[in-house]
Amino acid sequence: MGKRLIPPERGDVQEIALREALEERYLAYALSTIMHRALPDARDGLKPVHRRILYGMRLLRLDPGAAFKKSAKIVGDVMGNFHPHGDQAIYDALVRLAQDFSSRYPLIDGQGNFGNIDGDNAAAYRYTEARMTEVARLLLEGIDEDAVDFRPNYDGLTQEPVVLPGAFPNLLANGSQGIAVGMATAIPPHNAAELCDAALYLIGHKRAKSRDLMPFVPGPDFPTGGIVVDDAAAIVEAYATGRGSFRVRARWATEDQGRGSYSIVITEIPWLVQKSRLVEKIAELLNERKLPLVADVRDESAEDIRLVIEPKSRAVDATLLMESLFKLTELESRIPLNMNVLVKGRVPKVVGLAEALREWLDHRRDVLIRRTRHRLAAIEHRLEVLGGYLVAYLNLDKVIKIIRTQDEPKPVLMRTFKLTDVQADAILNMRLRNLRKLEEMEIRSEDKELRSERTNLKKLLGSEPEQWKSIAAQIKEVRTLFGPKTEIGRRRTAFGEAPAHDAAAIEEALVEREPVTVVVSEKGWIRALRGHLGDLSGVAFKADDAMKFAFHAETTSKCLLLSTNGRFYTLDVSKLPGGRGHGEPVRLFIDMEQDADIVGVFRHQGGRRFLIASEQGRGFVVAEDECVANTRKGKQVLNVKPKDGARALTTIDGELTAVIGENRKMVVFPLNQVPEMTRGTGVRLQRYRDGGLSDIATFAGKEGLSWVDTAGRTFSMTLKELSDWRGNRADAGRLAPKGFPKSNSFGRRL
């Protein structure tokens, strides 16, 4: 028996509507995720965990140049004092800040195994050591000078910064990735020197828009390099709205191997792509024979990336080979831009480039004002102390006498020399060694310097232009530190254009070209038999099924299928099932209605023109390229009413048209009486009292009209012999000539 639940006493029960409870608690969770986990602050570009790691390292005095300390010590202090979450989560965040292939400007200098671009994990935190980089020092600069607000930590025993002073444009320079509740952020890294140039322009042009900053910030700058192949207009639009994406490709070059042969060497791959997984994917595609232009792939990387691609033969076009790899692998990657940040640390908002930099600049001004006021207060206090010291020096004997003779010298000193409480304490705490004669001169000199500094600081606080001038000077220092001439500051990501290649050529490069015979059964089952078969009598079908269409193609071909609903569908031959078995229903590859049937299936050649007709005898001429569909839903070409449907399709082979109806009446008329359209109902081709259209054909007058009977024999009639059937479009026609097949079909195939 389970333990019996004892209900609480009557007065302790509180009834809360489930909806209200769920809304309240989920909202609290969502706010916590948005504010304290996933979205970065627009001012310092950090999430709380990163901010706490850096502040914890500051307290451990792990400045640049200091001795390294165990990562375990850092993680333990951060978890115990500021971030009461899992130690692995803190260590993972610390590791990412130290990886030069993840962070454009690493905030942590790591010693030991911090992982690699292959995707291998870092060593456990007991084995690695860390300290801050110069970038982290800039982010923390002035934190002890009242530059930012502090708040109680999670247990209220100490304080943590709400935001860091942020003398480095970290939000855009290092970027940020995060998924919150109902929103996400994705900011790629940028070049710090370019951001500084854009910020300096913003200081001088307050109303500048994101588009005005594009000459300074042409696009992202990834730590792993690569080439951005988006057009300039798309990049400008992305930065203006704060939303978009960047198409990034690997950097590659060809190396001559002698005797006309070559190999392709990849030296840079897109950001956040694991190299080992990339090589595995290429090898997998090779095994599946989806890269017919590639013979082999090798990873010859050491410190730098070096992936070697061997082409199948020296005749292979290197650019086309790479296009096939870009299409199928992460050698081309689309990196999103969604600049969703916490503005002023409180409001989630998608910002553009200009607004993101302006938030940083406004924060730098707040920090400057706070640090200036803090320094002014320190100067005022020091001047007050120095004033007391000067009084002591001018009245040294009297001061010594009071201190020696009075039980409580402080009030007597204050009363005698009109000193403040601070000055009296300073005199009483003065060391005897400071009573030497030289000290008085030093105090007077310090007093003079401090008064001059105080004047300058008050001038700075009272003038906004002076404040921006000071901020600009600080930004110029950062730009010098991370300028294009420095190793870390030079731009790594280039810009280019994807070469224009014929889509058909790229498709062919993705599939090994082999001859096949496509077979479609009466019940709509499709398959591709290997080779160009002449005799199909041995092809087996399911019971009650038989062959309906068969034609030769290649694995690189596309098929066009016309359905009775007037839609054309496009099929890739490479994706059709092989010859083993009976194939698969064509509806697995396209979204065709259950009540629709197949009118015709044929290989797409391009450039041809078709005559298409419905059951009720309406039709028009359409270009083959207008019939290619890009989705499974197909492309509507012939508009048909509920009781009508597509019935026949033929290629344009001449200037005359022959139409035969179910009533066995045939009419021949000039094709120029039929309009060419891309979509529509068409015009009446033949008039019927009962029944409808059976088949259509086009032919050249000098060659005459021919047809194929059920036995495969070909018959033909000259234009002179067809004189009784010649007329105009929409005529009823006359009974078909003797010997015309009883199937009422011309027996032609596309």
Helices and strands as residue ranges (DSSP letters): G 10-12, H 18-33, I 34-38, H 48-59, E 69-70, H 71-81, H 87-98, E 108-111, E 129-132, H 134-140, E 150-152, E 159-161, H 170-174, E 176-179, E 184-187, H 192-204, G 210-213, E 227-228, H 232-241, E 243-249, E 251-258, E 261-268, H 275-287, E 294-299, E 307-311, H 318-328, E 332-338, E 340-343, E 347-350, H 353-394, H 396-405, H 409-417, H 421-428, G 432-435, H 437-461, H 464-481, E 494-495, H 503-510, E 515-521, E 525-530, E 547-554, E 558-563, E 567-572, G 573-575, E 584-585, G 586-588, E 598-603, E 609-614, E 618-623, G 624-627, E 635-636, E 646-651, E 656-661, E 665-670, G 671-673, E 683-684, E 693-699, E 705-708, E 714-717, G 723-725, E 734-735
